[in-house]
């Protein structure tokens, strides 16, 4: 294994493709503006910023900042990407790559994962992109999205796009002031844990077109639609903090889900809302305060409401 020092004058794609670079090698990127598209053609290459101002600027002409093309075990860390026509970071095929502590802004999509599994997308910042902040699609499965921050995007903050995008994990992410949903999660058996969705123009969390997804200990505050909306059967939605959304606290449009022990306050279209296609769900021990026009609304069939607690705010007692 070797460490290679790289500058903005280096053609990084050609350099990685040469015999000088072998799997396990590290590329240390010097500070500066890199006006090139970086394509990584080998497994187990580490690309690391050696400062705080390593910038890949697409100048609104380059399609991508970096492309992981059908590779495994590659890492890119600490790089700033901006002004790309498509996505700043594209993981296309392959598996088990790592995208860590990067910044993507003013591209079409911040980070895009296409037909790829087992990748780690960790501690990145995505700002002011045209569509989705982070997008998983075309059977991207088993990926880990941890502690990313997405704000100001023209679409969804995080978009797990198709029913085939299953078994993904979302932990500790924050989406704020995006033009779509904070989180749009399709696919089955996903885990949504300790995320925050704040002041987005759509739903805080939309769980859709799948089954068996778990949403635990998340926060949905001040979104323009519902805090959490599920169309996924056998969802488990528990211990979430859901406040001041303009839609319902939790809106259920599915069957056989469990909505348990959530703290649901001051939402504007019911606290718990079970609509016509909501069937055979359990609503258990939720805490509901001052949701309008009522804490609980049930227009579905066979739903069970057990030991839910409705209270007035302390100031009105």
C-alpha positions in Angstrom: 0.0 0.0 0.0 1.2 3.5 -0.8 0.2 7.1 -0.1 0.1 9.4 -3.1 0.0 13.2 -2.9 -2.4 14.7 -5.5 -2.9 18.4 -6.6 -5.5 20.1 -8.8 -3.1 19.6 -11.7 -3.3 15.8 -11.5 -5.7 14.0 -13.8 -7.1 11.8 -11.0 -9.0 9.4 -13.2 -6.0 8.6 -15.3 -3.7 8.4 -12.3 -6.0 5.9 -10.5 -6.1 3.8 -13.7 -2.4 3.7 -14.0 -0.1 1.0 -12.6 1.2 3.4 -9.9 -2.1 3.0 -7.9 -3.1 -0.3 -6.5 -6.0 -1.4 -4.3 -5.4 -0.3 -0.7 -3.6 2.9 -1.8 -4.5 6.3 -0.4 -4.8 9.5 -2.4 -4.2 12.7 -0.3 -5.8 15.7 -2.1 -4.1 19.0 -1.6 -6.2 22.1 -1.1 -7.4 23.8 -4.2 -10.1 23.8 -6.9 -10.3 20.7 -9.0 -12.1 21.3 -12.3 -12.4 17.7 -13.3 -14.8 14.7 -13.0 -13.2 12.0 -11.0 -14.0 8.4 -12.0 -12.7 5.6 -9.7 -12.1 2.4 -11.6 -10.4 0.2 -9.0 -11.6 -1.4 -5.7 -10.3 -0.3 -2.2 -9.0 3.1 -3.1 -9.1 5.8 -0.4 -9.5 9.4 -1.5 -8.9 11.8 1.4 -8.9 15.6 1.6 -5.6 16.7 3.1 -7.1 20.1 4.2 -10.4 21.9 4.5 -10.6 23.4 1.1 -10.5 20.6 -1.4 -13.1 21.7 -3.9 -14.4 19.9 -7.0 -16.3 22.6 -9.0 -18.3 21.4 -11.9 -18.9 25.0 -13.2 -22.4 23.8 -14.2 -20.8 22.0 -17.2 -19.4 18.7 -15.6 -22.0 16.0 -15.1 -20.6 14.6 -11.8 -18.0 15.3 -9.2 -17.0 11.7 -8.5 -18.3 8.5 -9.8 -17.9 5.1 -8.1 -18.5 2.8 -11.1 -19.2 -0.9 -10.2 -16.5 -0.9 -7.5 -16.1 -2.1 -4.0 -14.6 -0.7 -0.8 -13.7 2.8 -2.1 -13.8 5.8 0.3 -14.1 9.5 -0.4 -13.7 11.7 2.6 -13.7 15.4 3.4 -14.2 16.9 -0.1 -16.4 19.8 -1.2 -18.4 19.3 -4.4 -20.5 22.0 -6.1 -22.2 23.0 -9.3 -22.6 19.6 -11.1 -25.2 19.1 -13.8 -26.4 15.7 -12.4 -25.1 14.6 -9.0 -22.1 15.6 -7.1 -21.4 12.1 -5.9 -22.7 9.0 -7.8 -22.4 5.5 -6.5 -23.3 3.3 -9.6 -23.4 -0.4 -9.0 -20.8 -2.1 -6.9 -21.1 -2.3 -3.1 -19.7 -1.5 0.3 -18.3 1.9 -0.5 -18.0 4.8 1.9 -18.9 8.5 1.4 -17.9 10.3 4.5 -17.8 13.9 5.7 -18.2 15.5 2.3 -20.2 18.6 1.3 -22.4 18.7 -1.9 -24.2 21.8 -3.0 -25.8 23.5 -6.0 -25.9 20.3 -8.1 -29.0 18.5 -9.4 -28.8 15.7 -6.7 -26.3 15.8 -3.9 -25.5 12.1 -3.4 -27.0 9.4 -5.7 -26.9 5.7 -5.1 -28.0 3.6 -8.1 -28.3 -0.2 -8.0 -25.7 -0.5 -5.2 -25.8 -2.2 -1.9 -24.1 -2.1 1.5 -22.7 1.5 1.2 -22.1 3.8 4.1 -23.2 7.4 3.5 -22.1 9.1 6.7 -21.8 12.6 8.1 -22.2 14.4 4.8 -23.8 17.9 4.3 -26.0 18.5 1.3 -27.3 22.1 0.6 -29.4 23.9 -2.0 -29.5 21.2 -4.7 -32.2 21.3 -7.4 -34.0 18.0 -6.6 -33.3 15.4 -3.9 -30.6 15.8 -1.3 -29.7 12.0 -1.1 -31.4 9.6 -3.4 -31.4 5.7 -3.4 -33.0 4.0 -6.3 -33.1 1.1 -8.8 -32.7 -1.7 -6.2 -30.3 -0.1 -3.9 -30.5 -2.2 -0.8 -28.9 -2.6 2.6 -27.3 0.8 2.6 -26.6 2.9 5.8 -27.4 6.6 5.8 -26.1 8.0 9.1 -25.9 11.5 10.5 -26.2 13.4 7.2 -27.6 17.0 7.1 -29.8 18.0 4.1 -31.3 21.5 3.7 -32.7 23.7 1.0 -33.2 21.1 -1.6 -35.8 21.5 -4.4 -37.1 18.0 -3.8 -37.1 15.5 -0.9 -34.4 15.6 1.7 -33.8 11.9 1.6 -35.5 9.8 -1.0 -35.5 6.0 -1.0 -37.2 6.1 -4.4 -38.6 2.7 -5.4 -40.3 -0.3 -3.8 -37.2 -2.4 -4.7 -35.0 -0.2 -2.6 -35.4 -2.3 0.6 -33.5 -3.1 3.8 -31.9 0.4 4.1 -31.1 2.0 7.5 -31.5 5.7 8.3 -30.1 6.9 11.6 -29.4 10.4 13.0 -30.1 12.3 9.8 -31.5 15.9 9.8 -33.6 17.3 7.0 -34.6 20.9 7.2 -36.5 23.3 4.9 -36.6 21.1 1.8 -39.2 21.7 -0.9 -40.5 18.1 -0.7 -40.8 15.5 2.0 -38.1 15.4 4.7 -37.9 11.6 4.2 -39.6 9.6 1.5 -39.0 5.9 2.2 -40.2 3.3 -0.2 -39.2 -0.3 0.0 -39.7 -2.9 2.7 -38.0 -3.6 6.1 -36.2 -0.2 6.3 -35.1 1.1 9.7 -35.7 4.9 10.5 -34.2 5.7 13.9 -33.5 9.0 15.7 -33.8 11.3 12.6 -35.1 14.8 12.6 -37.4 16.3 9.9 -38.0 20.0 10.5 -40.0 22.6 8.5 -40.1 20.7 5.2 -42.7 21.6 2.6 -44.2 18.1 2.4 -44.5 15.3 4.9 -42.0 14.9 7.7 -41.7 11.2 7.0 -43.5 9.5 4.2 -43.3 5.7 4.5 -44.7 4.3 1.3 -45.2 1.3 -1.0 -43.7 -1.5 1.0 -44.1 -3.3 4.3 -42.5 -4.0 7.7 -40.7 -0.7 8.1 -39.8 0.5 11.6 -39.8 4.2 12.6 -38.5 4.8 16.1 -37.6 7.9 18.2 -37.7 10.3 15.3 -38.7 14.0 15.5 -41.1 15.6 13.0 -41.7 19.3 13.8 -43.2 22.1 11.8 -43.7 20.3 8.5 -46.3 21.6 6.0 -48.1 18.2 5.8 -48.3 15.3 8.2 -45.5 14.5 10.7 -45.5 10.8 9.7 -47.6 9.3 7.0 -47.6 5.6 6.3 -48.9 3.7 3.3 -46.8 0.7 4.2 -48.4 -2.4 5.7 -47.2 -3.7 9.0 -45.3 -0.6 9.9 -44.1 -0.1 13.4 -44.2 3.6 14.5 -43.2 4.2 18.1 -41.8 6.8 20.5 -41.6 9.5 18.0 -41.9 13.2 18.9 -44.4 14.8 16.5 -45.3 18.5 16.9 -46.8 21.5 15.2 -47.2 20.0 11.7 -49.8 21.4 9.4 -51.2 18.0 8.6 -51.9 15.2 11.0 -49.4 14.0 13.6 -49.5 10.4 12.3 -51.6 9.7 9.2 -52.3 6.0 8.5 -53.4 4.8 5.1 -52.4 1.1 5.4 -53.2 -2.1 7.2 -51.9 -4.1 10.2 -49.5 -1.3 11.4 -48.8 -0.5 15.1 -48.6 3.1 16.2 -47.5 3.1 19.8 -46.3 5.5 22.5 -45.8 8.5 20.3 -45.9 12.0 21.7 -48.2 14.0 19.4 -48.9 17.6 20.1 -50.3 20.7 18.4 -50.8 19.3 14.9 -53.4 21.0 12.7 -55.3 18.0 11.0 -55.8 15.6 13.9 -53.2 13.9 16.1 -53.9 10.3 14.9 -55.8 10.1 11.6 -56.9 6.8 10.2 -58.5 7.2 6.8 -60.7 5.0 4.6 -58.0 2.6 3.5 -56.7 2.2 7.1 -57.6 -1.3 8.3 -56.8 -3.5 11.3 -54.2 -1.2 12.8 -53.3 -0.8 16.5 -53.1 2.6 18.1 -51.6 2.0 21.6 -50.7 4.3 24.5 -50.1 7.4 22.4 -49.9 10.8 24.2 -52.0 13.4 22.5 -52.2 17.1 23.4 -54.2 19.8 21.7 -54.4 18.5 18.1 -57.0 20.1 15.9 -59.8 19.6 15.2 -59.5 16.5 17.4 -56.8 14.3 18.8 -58.2 11.1 17.2 -60.0 10.6 13.9 -61.0 7.2 12.6 -62.7 6.5 9.3 -61.1 3.1 8.7 -62.2 -0.4 9.4 -61.3 -2.6 12.3 -58.8 -0.3 13.9 -58.1 -0.7 17.6 -57.5 2.3 19.9 -56.1 1.1 23.3 -55.0 3.2 26.3 -54.3 6.4 24.4 -54.0 9.5 26.6 -55.5 12.8 25.7 -54.6 15.9 27.8 -54.9 19.6 27.6 -51.8 21.8 27.8 -50.8 22.6 31.4 -51.7 26.2 31.0 -55.4 25.3 30.4 -55.8 22.9 33.4 
